[in-house]
């Protein structure tokens, strides 16, 4: 059996120190992550309703860039988190909305008409 060398001991000590330092980082990180992903921190995206499928809980929006998803402006179909979000909308309405990934699908989580 080989005996650990001095350089191995130094490396192990450095790794242990790094582990202790990194163990302290998550204390502050979750609060920052929560603030960055909270609806108040995420700007709403402007869009126009192109089509509504109330039965399937889907909406087609022509929209500007969705910054929190790194998505450019385009027209696409979204699931809605709650079908009641579609209640007061009609095709042609200008809207502001929030979208995020929910269970792997890009989903509208909030939407409001621009009057």
ZAVO-651264 format. One record per residue (C-alpha): x, y, z; residue in three letters; residue number from 1. Coordinates in steps of 0.02 Angstrom, whole numbers, plus 50000, padded with zeros to 5 digits. Layout:
BEGIN
> px, py, pz, rest, nr
> X, Y, Z, Ala, NUM
...
This chain:
BEGIN
> px, py, pz, rest, nr
> 50000, 50000, 50000, Unk, 1
> 50067, 50172, 49955, Unk, 2
> 50083, 50308, 50085, Unk, 3
> 50006, 50477, 50046, Unk, 4
> 50134, 50604, 49992, Unk, 5
> 50149, 50779, 50060, Unk, 6
> 50077, 50851, 49898, Unk, 7
> 49923, 50739, 49914, Unk, 8
> 49899, 50800, 50091, Unk, 9
> 49912, 50982, 50032, Unk, 10
> 49784, 50950, 49894, Unk, 11
> 49666, 50866, 50017, Unk, 12
> 49682, 51012, 50137, Unk, 13
> 49647, 51136, 49996, Unk, 14
> 49493, 51039, 49943, Unk, 15
> 49429, 51032, 50121, Unk, 16
> 49455, 51221, 50139, Unk, 17
> 49363, 51250, 49975, Unk, 18
> 49221, 51139, 50034, Unk, 19
> 49204, 51239, 50194, Unk, 20
> 49204, 51403, 50097, Unk, 21
> 49078, 51342, 49970, Unk, 22
> 48968, 51272, 50106, Unk, 23
> 48948, 51450, 50169, Unk, 24
> 48894, 51521, 49999, Unk, 25
> 48718, 51447, 49987, Unk, 26
> 48664, 51544, 50140, Unk, 27
> 48653, 51703, 50034, Unk, 28
> 48621, 51624, 49864, Unk, 29
> 48442, 51561, 49889, Unk, 30
> 48378, 51733, 49939, Unk, 31
> 48455, 51807, 49782, Unk, 32
> 48387, 51667, 49674, Unk, 33
> 48213, 51687, 49748, Unk, 34
> 48216, 51875, 49721, Unk, 35
> 48274, 51854, 49541, Unk, 36
> 48138, 51729, 49500, Unk, 37
> 47996, 51812, 49593, Unk, 38
> 47857, 51890, 49487, Unk, 39
> 47898, 52064, 49554, Unk, 40
> 48077, 52048, 49487, Unk, 41
> 48023, 51979, 49317, Unk, 42
> 47966, 52111, 49193, Unk, 43
> 47802, 52076, 49104, Unk, 44
> 47807, 52047, 48916, Unk, 45
> 47698, 52140, 48792, Unk, 46
> 47595, 52034, 48674, Unk, 47
> 47441, 52018, 48567, Unk, 48
> 47314, 51876, 48580, Unk, 49
> 47305, 51783, 48416, Unk, 50
> 47201, 51632, 48469, Unk, 51
> 47124, 51560, 48628, Unk, 52
> 47084, 51377, 48660, Unk, 53
> 46988, 51378, 48823, Unk, 54
> 46953, 51191, 48818, Unk, 55
> 47139, 51147, 48813, Unk, 56
> 47194, 51295, 48921, Unk, 57
> 47307, 51366, 48786, Unk, 58
> 47336, 51538, 48711, Unk, 59
> 47429, 51592, 48555, Unk, 60
> 47521, 51756, 48581, Unk, 61
> 47625, 51865, 48466, Unk, 62
> 47749, 51933, 48592, Unk, 63
> 47907, 52031, 48620, Unk, 64
> 48063, 51959, 48701, Unk, 65
> 48034, 51857, 48859, Unk, 66
> 48188, 51909, 48958, Unk, 67
> 48178, 51781, 49099, Unk, 68
> 48176, 51639, 48971, Unk, 69
> 48303, 51717, 48852, Unk, 70
> 48174, 51704, 48713, Unk, 71
> 48161, 51825, 48566, Unk, 72
> 47996, 51896, 48507, Unk, 73
> 47889, 51777, 48404, Unk, 74
> 47715, 51702, 48392, Unk, 75
> 47688, 51542, 48490, Unk, 76
> 47563, 51437, 48587, Unk, 77
> 47575, 51436, 48777, Unk, 78
> 47492, 51330, 48909, Unk, 79
> 47411, 51434, 49046, Unk, 80
> 47440, 51396, 49229, Unk, 81
> 47256, 51426, 49269, Unk, 82
> 47118, 51419, 49137, Unk, 83
> 47029, 51563, 49225, Unk, 84
> 47167, 51677, 49158, Unk, 85
> 47082, 51664, 48988, Unk, 86
> 46910, 51714, 49049, Unk, 87
> 46912, 51899, 49003, Unk, 88
> 47023, 51889, 48849, Unk, 89
> 46978, 51888, 48664, Unk, 90
> 47075, 51878, 48502, Unk, 91
> 47158, 52042, 48457, Unk, 92
> 47177, 52100, 48639, Unk, 93
> 47342, 52182, 48683, Unk, 94
> 47410, 52104, 48843, Unk, 95
> 47555, 52101, 48965, Unk, 96
> 47602, 51931, 49033, Unk, 97
> 47725, 51827, 49132, Unk, 98
> 47787, 51660, 49069, Unk, 99
> 47900, 51531, 49148, Unk, 100
> 47946, 51348, 49133, Unk, 101
> 47823, 51242, 49232, Unk, 102
> 47853, 51054, 49229, Unk, 103
> 47958, 51077, 49072, Unk, 104
> 47827, 51175, 48974, Unk, 105
> 47832, 51362, 48943, Unk, 106
> 47676, 51422, 49032, Unk, 107
> 47587, 51588, 49053, Unk, 108
> 47576, 51615, 49241, Unk, 109
> 47495, 51788, 49238, Unk, 110
> 47411, 51893, 49103, Unk, 111
> 47319, 52057, 49099, Unk, 112
> 47239, 52156, 48958, Unk, 113
> 47314, 52325, 48914, Unk, 114
> 47172, 52450, 48913, Unk, 115
